[in-house]
């Protein structure tokens, strides 16, 4: 036992001396510290600087001016003043196409775009889709840095995302968060809702900016923040890039988005009402309005009917029915199975083009 003690004492002294030497060396030469390999931790980078470098050059700032009634004058005087507002846009094509929110440029008397390199342009509005709150702009400034497009259908809850935009005029501002949900709807922010929910901070001026993944690929267009009261934080929404692709392609091809319409409005059927009618509480929506001379009226549908399926697909919500019909082409037929006064019925509706709002 006495022979072991000197050995343990020697080892302890060696460890203490070694740690002291290492501390002094690192203090004098901190660059000798090992650099963490970005490939560690499941392939996630230690920094998102590369993602920002890849995507931020494609994010522009949008400045608009609108003529609005001047509240300091009586309404009958028709006096107006110029109101300025901020927003963001994303270059999606080297030929100068930019995507932004429709509400950013709606009714604007003047639109200016400030690119990431400082150049100023006056874009023209190629087209817009108010029902998805998207607008396509065009500038002629030679080849521009376009953002790489990702896949929003591959997003998972917990994925890291970055919001890049122009909040409060602070250009190229980047905030970080995670995907909190996908396919979010029923927010009554627009007609066709399929939002990405995130906790990345989105503020005034961020609208129309880029939501990118950790690879710097565009996965959404930032559009709204849920702020019902001062205590609401960390709930923001973006339009998924897969939807953006479809809208942009339609605007380029037709100047507008062509959707199907059958001339009716619906509401979700309460489970208690479904049970009262003897129907499955998870299936069916209530027909609340039938437009005169529309396809539904011509097919004999009535207010109060319950729609159970469209083209053989069971209907669980009004949003689902809206998307199915909107995805049809004018001239197509849709088959509806419904319930009226204790009996099932079938109807064939000839799809028309959805009227502009």
PyMOL commands that set and color helices and strands:
alter all, ss='L'
color gray80, all
select helices_A, chain A and resi 2-28+30-32+49-58+75-77+102-105+152-154+167-169+241-254+271-276+295-298+318-326
alter helices_A, ss='H'
color red, helices_A
select strands_A, chain A and resi 59-69+80-93+97-101+110-114+120-121+124-129+134-138+160-165+173-184+195-198+210-213+218-225+236-240+260-261+264-268+285-290+306-310+313-314+333-340+343-350+352-353
alter strands_A, ss='S'
color yellow, strands_A
deselect
rebuild
show_as cartoon
